[in-house]
């Protein structure tokens, strides 16, 4: 019998469609990824056995360094835009567009309202040496912390998932923490989250027993 010759076919695979998909995915991740904002100060938080993680969104965060300076941050550019516009209008801060944009894209605030235009107009590195980064006042004579909380809450538009978090240094003076807690109490905000480092559960405690039994009670 005569031999049948099989037609030769190319082994090349058209990768055009796959390359298009790869570049589309790359573009998506570049545009959609949210980078973690730079920490305004280095804070060494106290330890606890609480395993609840700090959420990535719907958070109003106040960072307190060991000298008692308070810094404000909040996620969501549309919400930050409303917040800074409301503050600018109400307190006649005369913020220029550069300062407004720096806040909207994620600048952390640790200055008095009267210095906000100059403060936000600087780069993050310059703010630390400017002398303006004195922290948000929270004393009874000038409680701007209450102002930031109120206007941030309004900008959130009644968000039911909103959480208030305090990230304080382990060496922060207790009177400063008391001032902050009193401010929240005066605003009738009772539910707060204190950011801590995770530590092992001490053996022999009720928490350790609950962990061993899977949280079940007899």
C-alpha positions in Angstrom: 0.0 0.0 0.0 1.2 3.5 -0.8 2.2 5.5 2.3 -0.1 8.4 3.2 1.7 11.6 3.8 0.3 13.7 6.5 0.0 17.3 5.8 2.4 19.3 7.9 0.8 21.9 10.1 2.5 24.9 11.7 3.2 24.5 15.5 3.1 28.3 16.0 0.3 29.6 18.3 -1.1 33.0 17.8 -0.4 34.8 21.1 -1.9 38.1 20.2 -5.1 37.6 22.2 -3.2 36.4 25.2 -0.9 39.4 25.1 -3.9 41.7 24.9 -5.5 40.1 27.9 -2.2 40.4 29.9 -1.9 44.1 29.1 -5.5 44.7 30.0 -5.0 42.9 33.4 -1.8 44.9 34.0 -3.6 48.2 33.2 -6.4 47.2 35.5 -4.2 46.5 38.5 -2.2 49.7 37.9 -5.3 51.8 37.9 -7.2 50.0 40.6 -4.5 49.3 43.2 -4.6 51.5 46.3 -1.2 52.2 47.7 -0.8 52.4 51.5 -0.3 56.1 52.5 2.9 57.0 54.2 2.7 56.9 58.0 2.9 60.5 59.4 4.9 59.4 62.4 6.4 56.2 63.8 4.1 54.7 66.4 4.9 51.7 68.6 1.4 50.5 69.7 0.8 48.5 72.8 0.1 44.8 72.6 -3.1 42.8 73.0 -4.6 39.4 72.2 -7.3 40.9 70.0 -7.2 39.3 66.5 -9.5 41.7 64.8 -7.8 43.3 61.7 -7.9 47.0 60.9 -10.2 47.4 57.9 -8.9 48.8 54.6 -11.9 51.1 54.0 -14.7 53.0 55.8 -12.3 54.1 58.5 -11.6 57.4 60.3 -8.1 57.0 61.8 -6.4 59.2 64.4 -2.8 58.5 65.0 -1.2 59.8 68.2 2.6 59.8 68.7 4.5 59.5 72.0 4.5 63.3 72.4 0.7 63.5 72.1 0.4 64.9 68.6 -2.8 63.9 66.8 -2.9 63.1 63.1 -6.1 62.6 61.0 -6.6 60.4 58.0 -9.6 58.9 56.2 -10.1 56.8 53.1 -12.2 57.6 50.0 -11.3 60.6 47.7 -14.9 61.7 47.1 -15.5 61.8 50.9 -12.2 63.6 51.5 -13.1 66.1 48.8 -16.4 67.0 50.5 -14.7 67.1 53.9 -12.0 69.6 52.8 -14.5 71.7 50.8 -16.8 71.9 53.8 -14.0 72.9 56.2 -12.7 75.5 53.7 -16.1 77.1 53.3 -17.1 77.0 56.9 -13.9 78.3 58.4 -12.8 80.5 55.5 -9.4 78.8 55.3 -8.7 80.2 51.7 -7.1 76.9 50.7 -5.6 77.0 47.2 -6.1 74.2 44.7 -2.8 72.6 45.4 -3.5 72.3 49.1 -7.0 70.9 48.3 -5.7 68.3 45.8 -3.0 67.2 48.3 -5.6 66.5 50.9 -8.0 64.8 48.5 -5.3 62.3 47.2 -4.5 61.2 50.8 -2.4 63.7 52.8 -2.5 63.0 56.5 -3.2 66.1 58.6 -1.4 67.0 61.8 -1.8 70.8 62.0 -4.1 73.5 63.3 -6.8 74.7 60.9 -5.2 78.2 60.7 -2.0 76.6 59.2 -3.8 74.2 56.9 -3.1 76.0 53.6 0.6 76.2 54.2 0.8 72.7 55.7 -1.0 71.0 52.8 0.9 72.9 50.2 4.1 71.2 51.3 5.4 67.8 50.5 5.2 65.1 53.2 8.9 65.4 54.0 8.8 69.2 54.3 5.9 69.1 56.7 7.9 67.2 59.3 10.5 70.0 59.5 8.2 73.0 59.0 7.2 73.5 62.6 3.6 73.4 61.6 3.1 69.7 62.4 2.1 70.4 66.0 -0.8 68.0 65.8 -4.6 68.6 65.9 -5.5 70.5 69.1 -7.8 68.5 71.4 -7.8 70.6 74.6 -10.9 72.3 76.0 -9.7 75.8 74.9 -9.3 74.8 71.2 -10.8 71.4 70.4 -10.3 71.1 66.7 -10.4 67.3 67.0 -14.1 67.6 67.6 -14.4 69.6 64.4 -12.5 67.0 62.3 -14.7 64.2 63.7 -17.9 66.1 63.0 -17.0 67.1 59.4 -15.6 63.7 58.6 -18.7 62.0 59.9 -20.8 64.3 57.7 -18.6 63.6 54.7 -19.3 59.9 55.2 -23.0 60.5 54.6 -24.3 58.2 57.3 -22.1 55.2 56.3 -23.3 52.3 58.5 -19.9 50.6 58.1 -17.9 53.5 59.4 -15.4 52.8 62.1 -13.4 55.1 64.3 -9.9 53.9 65.1 -7.2 55.3 67.4 -3.6 54.3 66.9 -1.6 55.6 69.8 2.0 55.1 70.8 2.7 52.9 73.8 4.4 56.0 75.4 1.6 58.5 74.7 0.8 60.4 77.9 -2.5 59.2 79.4 -4.0 62.7 79.8 -3.8 63.1 76.0 -5.6 59.8 75.4 -8.2 60.9 78.0 -8.7 64.1 76.1 -9.4 62.2 72.9 -11.7 59.7 74.6 -13.6 62.6 76.2 -14.1 64.3 72.8 -15.7 61.1 71.4 -17.8 60.8 74.5 -19.0 64.4 74.2 -20.0 63.7 70.5 -21.9 60.6 71.8 -19.6 58.2 69.9 -19.3 55.2 72.1 -17.8 52.6 69.8 -14.1 53.0 69.2 -11.3 50.7 68.0 -7.9 50.9 69.5 -5.1 49.7 67.2 -2.6 47.3 68.9 0.1 44.8 68.1 -0.9 41.1 68.4 0.6 39.1 71.2 0.3 35.5 72.2 -2.6 34.6 74.6 -1.2 33.9 78.1 -1.6 30.3 79.0 -4.1 29.4 81.7 -6.3 32.4 81.1 -9.9 32.3 80.1 -9.0 33.4 76.6 -6.6 30.5 76.2 -9.2 28.1 77.5 -11.7 29.4 75.0 -9.2 29.0 72.2 -8.5 25.4 73.2 -12.2 24.5 73.3 -13.0 26.4 70.1 -14.9 29.1 71.9 -17.6 26.6 73.1 -19.0 26.9 76.6 -20.3 24.1 78.7 
